[in-house]
Amino acid sequence: MDFDELRKLCALLHEEGLSELTVEEEGRRITLRRAAEMPGPKAVCDDSEIAEEYVRSPVVGTFWQRPAPGQAPFVNLGDNVDPGRVLCVVEAMKVMNEVRADRAGVIEDILVEDGSPVEYGQPLFVLRTTP
C-alpha cells in the first residue's frame, strides 16, 4: 500500500465519520483509528451534583447491544460503568465501531432498540455522572 492509498483511506475515515477502518491486502492488515469526541447536552439536577449526559453514535449504522447473537448485552439499565467500557457497537459498512464510555457513571436509559438503524450523533444512552 502506498502513501496515496493510505491518504485516501484517512480521507474515507473522516468523510464517513468512522472511528475505525481495517483493510487487509496481500497478507498485511492496516487499522486506522481516530478519537470520536461527541459532547452531549447536560441536564443538571436541582442539587447540582448529578448530571445526565447522552452517549451519542459516532457513525451512521446499525446499533448492536450485544457482541454476538445469544450473548449478554454489553450493559444493562442501572449498570455502573467506568471510562473505556464498551457500551455497544455500531456497525457501519461491515466495520464494528465500539462505543465506549468516556466517563464513569450509571446507565440511566438505553434509547435505541437492538438492531435499529442510527444516525451520526444520535443519542444512544443516558449516562448519569456524579462529580
C-alpha positions as CSV (number, residue, x, y, z in Angstrom):
1,M,0.0,0.0,0.0
2,D,1.5,3.3,-1.0
3,F,1.2,6.7,0.7
4,D,-1.6,7.9,-1.7
5,E,-3.8,4.9,-0.9
6,L,-3.2,5.5,2.8
7,R,-4.2,9.1,2.4
8,K,-7.4,8.1,0.6
9,L,-8.2,5.7,3.5
10,C,-7.7,8.5,6.0
11,A,-10.0,10.7,4.0
12,L,-12.6,8.0,3.9
13,L,-12.4,7.6,7.6
14,H,-13.0,11.3,8.1
15,E,-15.7,11.7,5.4
16,E,-17.8,8.7,6.6
17,G,-17.4,9.7,10.3
18,L,-15.9,6.3,11.1
19,S,-13.9,5.7,14.3
20,E,-12.1,2.7,12.9
21,L,-11.2,1.3,9.5
22,T,-9.4,-2.0,8.9
23,V,-8.0,-3.0,5.5
24,E,-6.4,-6.4,4.6
25,E,-4.3,-6.6,1.5
26,E,-1.6,-9.1,0.4
27,G,-1.2,-10.5,3.9
28,R,-0.9,-7.1,5.5
29,R,-3.5,-5.6,7.8
30,I,-3.8,-1.9,8.5
31,T,-6.2,-0.4,11.1
32,L,-6.8,3.3,11.3
33,R,-8.5,4.7,14.4
34,R,-9.5,8.2,15.5
35,A,-10.9,9.5,18.7
36,A,-14.5,10.4,18.4
37,E,-15.4,13.1,21.0
38,M,-19.2,13.6,21.0
39,P,-20.1,16.1,23.6
40,G,-23.8,15.8,24.6
41,P,-26.2,18.2,26.3
42,K,-26.2,18.1,30.1
43,A,-29.2,18.2,32.3
44,V,-28.1,19.2,35.8
45,C,-30.4,18.3,38.7
46,D,-31.5,20.8,41.4
47,D,-28.8,19.7,43.8
48,S,-26.1,20.5,41.0
49,E,-24.2,17.3,41.9
50,I,-25.7,14.9,39.4
51,A,-25.6,15.4,35.6
52,E,-27.2,13.3,32.9
53,E,-25.4,13.2,29.5
54,Y,-26.1,11.5,26.2
55,V,-23.7,9.0,24.8
56,R,-24.0,9.5,21.0
57,S,-23.4,7.4,17.9
58,P,-20.0,8.2,16.3
59,V,-21.3,6.9,12.9
60,V,-24.3,6.1,10.8
61,G,-25.0,2.4,11.0
62,T,-26.8,-0.4,13.0
63,F,-26.9,-0.4,16.8
64,W,-25.9,-3.7,18.4
65,Q,-26.3,-4.0,22.1
66,R,-24.6,-7.5,22.2
67,P,-21.2,-8.6,21.0
68,A,-22.9,-11.6,19.2
69,P,-26.4,-13.1,19.0
70,G,-27.3,-15.1,22.1
71,Q,-24.6,-13.3,24.2
72,A,-25.3,-11.0,27.1
73,P,-25.6,-7.2,26.4
74,F,-22.6,-5.0,26.9
75,V,-24.6,-3.0,29.5
76,N,-28.0,-3.0,31.2
77,L,-30.1,-0.3,32.8
78,G,-28.6,0.6,36.2
79,D,-25.1,-0.7,35.4
80,N,-22.2,1.3,36.8
81,V,-19.6,1.9,34.0
82,D,-16.0,3.1,34.1
83,P,-14.3,5.1,31.4
84,G,-13.4,2.9,28.4
85,R,-16.1,0.3,29.0
86,V,-17.8,-0.8,25.8
87,L,-21.4,0.1,25.8
88,C,-22.4,-1.1,22.4
89,V,-21.2,-1.4,18.8
90,V,-22.5,0.5,15.7
91,E,-21.9,-1.5,12.5
92,A,-21.1,0.6,9.5
93,M,-20.0,-0.8,6.2
94,K,-19.2,-4.2,7.9
95,V,-17.0,-2.4,10.4
96,M,-17.9,-2.8,14.1
97,N,-17.3,0.5,15.8
98,E,-17.2,0.1,19.6
99,V,-18.9,2.9,21.5
100,R,-17.1,3.3,24.9
101,A,-17.9,5.3,28.0
102,D,-15.8,8.4,28.2
103,R,-16.5,8.9,31.9
104,A,-17.8,7.0,34.9
105,G,-21.5,6.8,35.6
106,V,-24.7,4.8,35.7
107,I,-26.7,3.8,32.6
108,E,-30.0,5.6,33.2
109,D,-31.6,4.8,29.9
110,I,-31.0,2.9,26.6
111,L,-32.6,5.0,23.9
112,V,-32.3,2.6,20.9
113,E,-33.5,-1.0,20.3
114,D,-31.0,-3.7,19.3
115,G,-30.6,-4.0,15.6
116,S,-32.1,-0.5,14.9
117,P,-30.5,2.0,12.4
118,V,-28.9,5.0,14.0
119,E,-27.7,8.3,12.7
120,Y,-24.4,10.2,13.3
121,G,-24.7,12.0,16.6
122,Q,-27.9,10.2,17.6
123,P,-28.3,9.7,21.4
124,L,-27.9,6.0,22.3
125,F,-27.7,6.1,26.1
126,V,-28.3,8.4,29.0
127,L,-25.4,8.3,31.4
128,R,-25.8,9.8,34.9
129,T,-22.5,11.0,36.2
130,T,-21.5,12.3,39.7
131,P,-18.6,14.7,40.1
